Amino acid sequence: MIAEWNTDAKGLGVSIASVHEDVAKCLVLLKKTLLNEFESLSCKHPKKSRDMAKDGIVYCMDCNGNLTEEEIMSKMTTVLMKEKIQARRKFVKKYTIQGLKEKEMAKKLDVSLSTIEKDMVVLQITPGN
């Protein structure tokens, strides 16, 4: 019985590590997207207005000062939602390959069944396959 538990624990560990790996990849992608979003703004402020964050990212203090907190939050929310949807769709594709049904996917991903169905349409996956 203990040997069975150890086997299940090992499988659980691998599964958890896989999820964390996907989350880490999403976070790296999010960071790149955010950097590109802010770098794409054509800054015409003098170079002396630039500063460097602790993580080495250079940003313009004047540009950040020109944006209202609401605008900054709106941009961040939009990017985060896009990343969240892309990550969820990766799981829908993965779970489809594993043979999970739509209801099981919705429960695992903690979303509505209609959300899974919409994702499947976008991913061009036939329900029930």
PyMOL commands that set and color helices and strands:
alter all, ss='L'
color gray80, all
select helices_A, chain A and resi 2-39+47-49+61-66+69-98+102-109+113-122
alter helices_A, ss='H'
color red, helices_A
select strands_A, chain A and resi 50-52+58-60
alter strands_A, ss='S'
color yellow, strands_A
deselect
rebuild
show_as cartoon
